[in-house]
Amino acid sequence: PPNKIAILSYLGILCVVPMVLRRNDIFVRFHTLQGMILWIWMMIAIFSLHIPGVGLWVFSGSVVAVTGLSGLGIISVLLGRTWKLPVVAWLVERYLEPLDR
């Protein structure tokens, strides 16, 4: 099915590809917005490595969390569901969706 392209939403910077190819598809859009939050989270985590002492801890915890949430997102796509990922869905609703209005 064409919605399988939504898997790219959870693979880092590739989250841009589904948004460009299937912008009007609600299913793909849902997953792309969640994937964008996860990608932004990882970019912030990479910059946290410059913080002495706690940077490595923040980065390591973020890698584990983002990898797990991305895995859940991919499973959600494969099952054809729109699971709201914890914290991620809240951030999407609060910060990304208002930009579209």
N, C-alpha and C positions, 0 to 999 in steps of 0.2 A: 504493500500500500504506500501511497505517496507520503503519508504521515511519518513513515520511518525516518525521514530526513530530520525529524525532531531530535533524534539521538545525538546529532551533531551539537545540539544546544548545550550538552553537558561535557563537551570536550574542549574546554578552554576558549581560546579566541575563535574557534570554529562556530561559536554561538551566533556569529554574525551571518553565516551562510544561510541558515533557515529563515532568518528575518528578511533577507534580501529575496530569496527564492519564493517564499510562501507567506508574505506579509499579511494577507487577508485571511489566512487559515487560523481560526481561533485556537485549535489544538496546538499547532506549531508555535503560535504566539505565546501561549501560556508557558510552554516549556522553554522557549527562547528567553523570556524575561527572567525565569528562575535561573537559567544557565548564565545569564549576564551577571546576576548578583553573585553567583559562585565564582565567576571569573574575576570580578572586581575584588571580591574577598581575597582571592589568591594574590592579586597584584598588591594589595595592602599588606598581606602576610610577607611577601618578598621584601617590601620596603622595611618591614619591622625587623628584619635581620640586622639593620644598622643600629638598633637600639641595644646598647650594652647590657648584658645580664639577662634580660627577659626576652630579647628578640628571637633567640633560637627556640625558646619555649612556645612563644606565640606562633612562630612559623610551623613548628612541628605539630602543634595541636590543630592548626588551620589545615595542614595537609591531610591529616587524618579525617577531620570533619568534612572537608570539601570532597575528598575521595569517597567517603561513605554516602554523602548526600547526592553526589553525582551518580553513584551506583544505583541509589534508590530512584533517581530521576530516569535513568536509562531503563530500569525495570518497569517503571510507570509507562514509559513510551511503548515498550514492547507489549505491554498488556492493554494498551489503548486507553489508559486511565489518565486523569489529571489530578494526581495526588499533590496536595499542598505540602511542600517540604517545610519542616519546622523552622522558624525564624526567617527563612528565605522568602516564603510566601508573604509574610508580614511586611518585609522590606520592599517586595515588589509592589504590593498594594499601597504602601505609604509613599514610596519615592519614584518608582518608574511609571506606574499607571497614570498618575496625575499629569505627567508630561504629555500624554496623548490627548488630553482634553483641551 
